[in-house]
Amino acid sequence: MAILAACISLSCHAQRWALATNVLDYANFGTLNLEGSLATGQHWSMTAVAKFNPFHYQKQGEPLSARQQLYGLGVRFWPWHAYSGWWAGTRLQYQEYNRGGIRSPETDEGDRYGLGLSGGYSYMLNEHLNLDVGLGIWGGYDRYTTYSCPVCGVTLDSGERSFILPSDFMLSVVYVF
């Protein structure tokens, strides 16, 4: 009887926490990222995500950047069981960004606040390792300034606007505790 109680106790506490990193974010100019998750029940988990890119690059002597810091808090619904199978999620996000020199010399910087929606599938590779694939969009409010080049400081436009953008192209390696 004690062995049965121990097994039930272990199964109740197993696989409640997870840490993930999105491999595709590293292809976005080396954006560092980490997502933590806590299963709050069989079908629900809470998530916290942070992305950070402080790097500057040069392309043919011209500055190039896709700098950002992004923070988000959200929830995921898992129809079968937390950390396995299909999922759908939502999260509140904040992003401070500076992007320029990529397609043109113009540079945009600003702050975005909004709500994201995402979905995907979590492949269980073994007891502790998953591979998540998914897509997401987010929309909200953007306070921005556009400059004519990354270093000259000549303002072309500034203001506030609504936006809808892709937020995640996800291929994440997940460690489940």
Residue pairs with C-beta under 8 A, 6 or more apart in sequence:
15 39
15 82
15 83
15 176
15 177
16 38
16 39
16 177
17 36
17 37
17 38
17 39
17 176
17 177
18 36
18 37
18 39
18 45
18 83
18 130
18 174
18 175
18 176
18 177
19 34
19 35
19 36
19 37
19 174
19 175
19 177
20 34
20 35
20 36
20 37
20 132
20 172
20 173
20 174
20 175
21 33
21 34
21 35
21 172
21 173
22 33
22 35
22 168
22 170
22 171
22 172
23 171
23 172
23 173
24 169
24 170
24 171
25 31
25 32
25 33
25 51
26 32
26 33
28 53
28 66
29 53
29 55
29 57
29 65
29 66
30 53
30 55
31 51
31 52
31 53
31 66
31 68
32 51
32 52
32 53
33 49
33 50
33 51
33 52
34 49
34 50
35 47
35 48
35 49
35 50
35 172
36 47
36 48
36 49
37 45
37 46
37 47
37 48
37 76
37 83
38 45
38 46
39 45
39 82
39 83
40 46
41 82
42 78
42 81
42 82
43 77
43 78
43 79
43 81
43 82
44 75
44 76
44 77
44 78
44 82
45 75
45 76
45 78
45 82
45 83
46 73
46 74
46 75
47 72
47 73
47 74
47 75
47 76
47 89
47 91
48 71
48 72
48 73
49 70
49 71
49 72
49 73
49 74
49 91
50 69
50 70
50 71
50 72
51 68
51 69
51 70
52 68
52 69
52 70
53 66
53 67
53 68
53 69
54 67
55 65
55 67
56 63
56 64
56 65
56 67
57 63
57 64
57 65
58 64
59 101
62 101
62 105
62 150
63 100
63 101
63 150
63 151
64 100
64 101
64 102
64 150
65 98
65 99
65 100
65 101
65 107
65 150
66 99
66 102
67 97
67 98
67 99
68 95
68 96
68 97
68 98
68 99
69 95
69 96
70 93
70 94
70 95
70 96
71 93
71 94
71 95
72 91
72 92
72 93
72 94
72 116
73 91
73 92
74 89
74 90
74 91
74 92
74 116
75 89
75 90
75 91
76 82
76 87
76 88
76 89
77 87
77 88
77 89
78 84
78 85
78 86
78 87
79 85
79 86
79 87
80 86
83 122
83 124
83 130
83 174
83 176
84 122
84 124
84 130
85 121
85 122
86 119
86 120
86 121
86 122
87 119
87 120
87 121
87 122
87 134
88 117
88 118
88 119
89 117
89 118
89 119
89 136
90 115
90 116
90 117
90 118
91 115
91 116
91 118
92 114
92 115
92 116
93 112
93 113
93 114
93 115
93 116
93 138
93 140
93 167
94 111
94 112
94 113
95 111
95 112
96 110
96 111
97 108
97 109
97 110
97 111
97 112
98 107
98 108
98 109
99 107
99 108
99 109
100 106
100 107
100 108
100 109
100 147
100 149
100 150
101 107
101 149
101 150
105 148
105 149
105 150
106 146
106 147
106 148
106 149
106 156
107 146
107 147
107 149
107 150
108 144
108 145
108 146
108 147
109 144
109 145
109 147
110 142
110 143
110 144
110 145
111 142
111 143
112 140
112 141
112 142
112 143
112 163
113 140
113 141
114 138
114 139
114 140
114 141
114 163
115 138
115 139
115 140
116 136
116 137
116 138
116 167
116 168
117 136
117 137
117 138
118 134
118 135
118 136
118 137
118 167
118 168
118 170
119 134
119 135
119 136
120 132
120 133
120 134
120 135
120 170
121 132
121 133
121 134
122 130
122 131
122 132
122 174
123 130
123 131
123 132
123 133
124 130
125 131
127 176
128 175
128 176
128 177
129 173
129 174
129 175
129 176
130 173
130 174
130 176
131 171
131 172
131 173
131 174
132 170
132 171
132 172
132 174
133 170
133 171
133 172
134 168
134 170
134 172
135 166
135 168
135 169
135 170
136 166
136 167
136 168
136 170
137 164
137 165
137 166
137 167
138 164
138 165
138 167
139 162
139 163
139 164
139 165
140 162
140 163
141 160
141 161
141 162
141 163
142 160
142 161
142 162
142 163
143 159
143 160
144 157
144 158
144 159
144 160
144 161
145 155
145 157
145 158
146 155
146 156
146 157
146 158
147 153
147 154
147 155
147 156
148 154
148 155
148 156
